Amino acid sequence: MSSIYVYAIGFVAQLFFSARILIQWIMSERARHVLSPTLFWVFSLLGSYLLCLYGWLRTDFSIVLGQFVSYYIYMWNLRAKGVLSRLPWLVTAVLLLTPVAAIAWVSQDAAGFVRDFLCNEEIPWWMVCWGSIGQLVFTLRFVYQFVYSRHRGESVLPAGFWIMSLTGSLLIVSYGVARLDPVLILGQSFGLVAYSRNLWIGTREKRSQQPLVK
């Protein structure tokens, strides 16, 4: 596939990710506390689908790994929001089984996957590790969010989520610079501002809820 189309897929994926942050940011600013809107999770799932495809076409292990870790957490949040129950069963089945089908496909030629994704001359091993660390930190924020939300019994975005977002995003930007990947650089740079602002909103809200000491 032409590199133009590959980059187009990546940029569309990042548009979904940027849109989710922008919507969440605007709604949180209006409410004056950090929200977890439904569209945030809808756009997360759509962006994840496309970015995983982009990572596959770029033979970039770290991108694919990051999307696989967070995919079902997006699904859980959509279920908690009542979205999955309103979708046609066939759409839900496709969404649920896509990662399983991908793993089954890879297992047919595991040696080829290792050769193309982990022993790629264009991406040195140290760079694969660096990018994977960034993607794991960035993606594990959703694992933290999942555990936190399960404990609360509702879909929420706590302060720790935004701290991990900032850390992971900085690592991914540096990886994108090393890879000369405009999709990662532009996509993550926008999020840095929104993550910082959400962290500030959450901190301000927490302080306002503390009782005054006389």
C-alpha positions as CSV (number, residue, x, y, z in Angstrom):
1,M,0.0,0.0,0.0
2,S,1.2,3.5,-0.8
3,S,2.8,5.4,2.1
4,I,0.3,8.2,1.4
5,Y,-2.7,6.0,2.2
6,V,-0.9,4.5,5.2
7,Y,-0.2,7.9,6.7
8,A,-3.8,8.9,5.8
9,I,-5.1,6.0,8.0
10,G,-2.8,7.1,10.8
11,F,-4.0,10.7,10.6
12,V,-7.6,9.8,10.6
13,A,-7.0,7.6,13.7
14,Q,-5.3,10.5,15.4
15,L,-8.2,12.8,14.4
16,F,-10.5,10.5,16.3
17,F,-8.2,10.6,19.3
18,S,-7.9,14.3,19.2
19,A,-11.6,14.7,18.8
20,R,-12.3,12.6,21.9
21,I,-9.9,14.8,24.0
22,L,-11.4,18.0,22.6
23,I,-15.0,16.9,23.4
24,Q,-14.0,15.7,26.8
25,W,-12.1,18.9,27.5
26,I,-14.9,21.2,26.4
27,M,-17.5,19.3,28.4
28,S,-15.3,19.3,31.5
29,E,-14.6,23.0,31.2
30,R,-18.3,23.7,31.1
31,A,-19.1,21.4,34.0
32,R,-16.0,22.6,35.9
33,H,-15.1,19.0,36.8
34,V,-13.6,16.1,34.8
35,L,-16.2,14.2,32.9
36,S,-16.1,10.8,31.1
37,P,-18.5,11.4,28.1
38,T,-19.8,8.6,25.9
39,L,-18.3,10.1,22.7
40,F,-14.8,9.9,24.4
41,W,-15.1,6.1,24.4
42,V,-16.8,5.9,20.9
43,F,-14.0,7.9,19.3
44,S,-11.4,5.9,21.3
45,L,-12.6,2.6,19.9
46,L,-12.7,4.0,16.3
47,G,-9.3,5.6,16.6
48,S,-7.8,2.4,18.1
49,Y,-9.2,0.3,15.2
50,L,-7.5,2.5,12.7
51,L,-4.3,3.1,14.6
52,C,-3.8,-0.6,15.0
53,L,-4.1,-1.0,11.3
54,Y,-1.7,1.9,10.8
55,G,0.8,0.2,13.1
56,W,0.4,-3.0,11.3
57,L,1.1,-1.4,7.9
58,R,4.1,0.3,9.3
59,T,5.3,-2.9,11.0
60,D,5.5,-1.0,14.2
61,F,5.2,-3.4,17.2
62,S,4.8,-0.7,19.8
63,I,1.8,0.9,18.2
64,V,0.0,-2.5,17.7
65,L,0.8,-3.5,21.3
66,G,-0.6,-0.3,22.7
67,Q,-3.9,-0.6,20.9
68,F,-4.3,-4.3,21.8
69,V,-3.9,-3.5,25.6
70,S,-6.6,-0.8,25.6
71,Y,-9.1,-2.1,23.1
72,Y,-11.3,-4.2,25.4
73,I,-11.2,-1.5,28.1
74,Y,-12.8,0.9,25.5
75,M,-15.4,-1.8,25.0
76,W,-16.1,-2.1,28.8
77,N,-16.6,1.6,29.1
78,L,-19.0,1.6,26.2
79,R,-20.9,-1.2,27.8
80,A,-20.9,0.7,31.1
81,K,-22.4,3.7,29.2
82,G,-25.1,1.4,27.7
83,V,-23.8,1.9,24.1
84,L,-23.1,-1.8,23.2
85,S,-26.6,-2.9,24.1
86,R,-28.0,-0.5,21.5
87,L,-25.8,-1.7,18.7
88,P,-26.8,-4.5,16.3
89,W,-25.5,-7.9,17.5
90,L,-23.4,-8.3,14.3
91,V,-21.6,-5.1,14.9
92,T,-20.9,-6.0,18.5
93,A,-19.7,-9.4,17.5
94,V,-17.3,-8.0,14.9
95,L,-15.9,-5.5,17.5
96,L,-15.4,-8.2,20.1
97,L,-13.9,-10.8,17.8
98,T,-11.5,-8.6,15.7
99,P,-8.5,-8.8,18.2
100,V,-9.1,-12.6,18.5
101,A,-9.1,-13.0,14.7
102,A,-5.9,-10.9,14.5
103,I,-4.1,-13.1,17.0
104,A,-5.3,-16.2,15.2
105,W,-3.9,-14.8,11.9
106,V,-0.5,-14.0,13.5
107,S,-0.3,-17.4,15.1
108,Q,-0.3,-19.0,11.6
109,D,3.1,-17.4,10.9
110,A,4.6,-16.4,14.3
111,A,8.2,-16.5,13.0
112,G,7.2,-14.1,10.2
113,F,5.6,-11.7,12.7
114,V,8.8,-11.8,14.9
115,R,11.0,-11.2,11.9
116,D,8.9,-8.3,10.5
117,F,7.9,-6.6,13.8
118,L,10.7,-7.4,16.3
119,C,13.7,-7.9,14.0
120,N,13.1,-5.1,11.6
121,E,16.2,-3.4,10.4
122,E,14.4,-0.1,10.0
123,I,13.5,-0.1,13.7
124,P,16.4,-0.9,16.0
125,W,15.7,-3.1,19.0
126,W,16.3,-0.2,21.5
127,M,13.8,1.9,19.6
128,V,11.2,-0.9,19.7
129,C,11.7,-1.1,23.5
130,W,11.5,2.7,23.9
131,G,8.3,2.9,21.9
132,S,6.8,0.0,23.6
133,I,7.5,1.5,27.0
134,G,5.8,4.7,26.0
135,Q,2.8,2.9,24.5
136,L,2.5,0.7,27.7
137,V,2.5,3.7,30.0
138,F,0.1,5.5,27.8
139,T,-2.2,2.5,27.4
140,L,-2.0,1.2,31.1
141,R,-3.7,4.5,32.0
142,F,-6.8,2.8,30.7
143,V,-6.1,-0.3,32.9
144,Y,-5.9,2.1,35.9
145,Q,-9.1,3.8,34.7
146,F,-10.8,0.5,34.4
147,V,-9.9,-0.7,37.9
148,Y,-10.8,2.7,39.4
149,S,-14.1,2.8,37.5
150,R,-15.0,-0.7,38.5
151,H,-14.4,0.2,42.1
152,R,-16.6,3.3,41.8
153,G,-19.2,1.5,39.8
154,E,-19.2,4.1,37.0
155,S,-17.0,5.2,34.1
156,V,-14.8,8.1,35.4
157,L,-11.4,9.6,34.5
158,P,-9.4,10.1,37.7
159,A,-6.3,12.3,38.2
160,G,-3.9,9.3,37.9
161,F,-5.3,8.8,34.4
162,W,-4.1,12.2,33.3
163,I,-0.7,11.9,35.0
164,M,-0.1,8.6,33.1
165,S,-1.4,10.3,29.9
166,L,1.2,13.1,30.2
167,T,4.1,10.7,30.9
168,G,3.2,8.2,28.2
169,S,2.5,11.0,25.6
170,L,5.9,12.6,26.2
171,L,7.6,9.2,25.7
172,I,5.6,8.5,22.5
173,V,6.4,12.0,21.1
174,S,10.1,11.3,21.6
175,Y,9.7,7.9,20.0
176,G,7.9,9.6,17.1
177,V,10.7,12.1,16.6
178,A,13.2,9.2,16.5
179,R,11.0,7.4,14.0
180,L,10.3,10.5,12.0
181,D,6.6,9.6,12.4
182,P,4.4,12.7,11.9
183,V,1.3,10.8,12.9
184,L,2.6,10.1,16.4
185,I,4.2,13.6,16.8
186,L,1.2,15.6,15.8
187,G,-1.4,13.3,17.4
188,Q,0.3,13.3,20.8
189,S,1.4,17.0,20.9
190,F,-2.3,18.1,20.9
191,G,-3.1,15.8,23.8
192,L,-0.3,17.3,26.0
193,V,-2.3,20.5,26.5
194,A,-5.6,18.8,27.2
195,Y,-4.0,16.3,29.7
196,S,-2.4,19.1,31.6
197,R,-5.7,21.1,31.7
198,N,-7.7,18.1,32.9
199,L,-5.2,17.5,35.6
200,W,-5.6,21.1,36.7
201,I,-9.4,21.0,36.6
202,G,-9.4,17.9,38.8
203,T,-6.9,19.4,41.2
204,R,-8.9,22.6,41.5
205,E,-12.2,20.6,42.0
206,K,-10.6,18.5,44.7
207,R,-9.3,21.6,46.5
208,S,-12.8,23.3,46.3
209,Q,-14.3,20.2,48.0
210,Q,-12.0,20.3,51.0
211,P,-13.5,21.8,54.1
212,L,-11.9,25.1,55.3
213,V,-9.7,24.8,58.3
214,K,-10.6,27.5,60.9
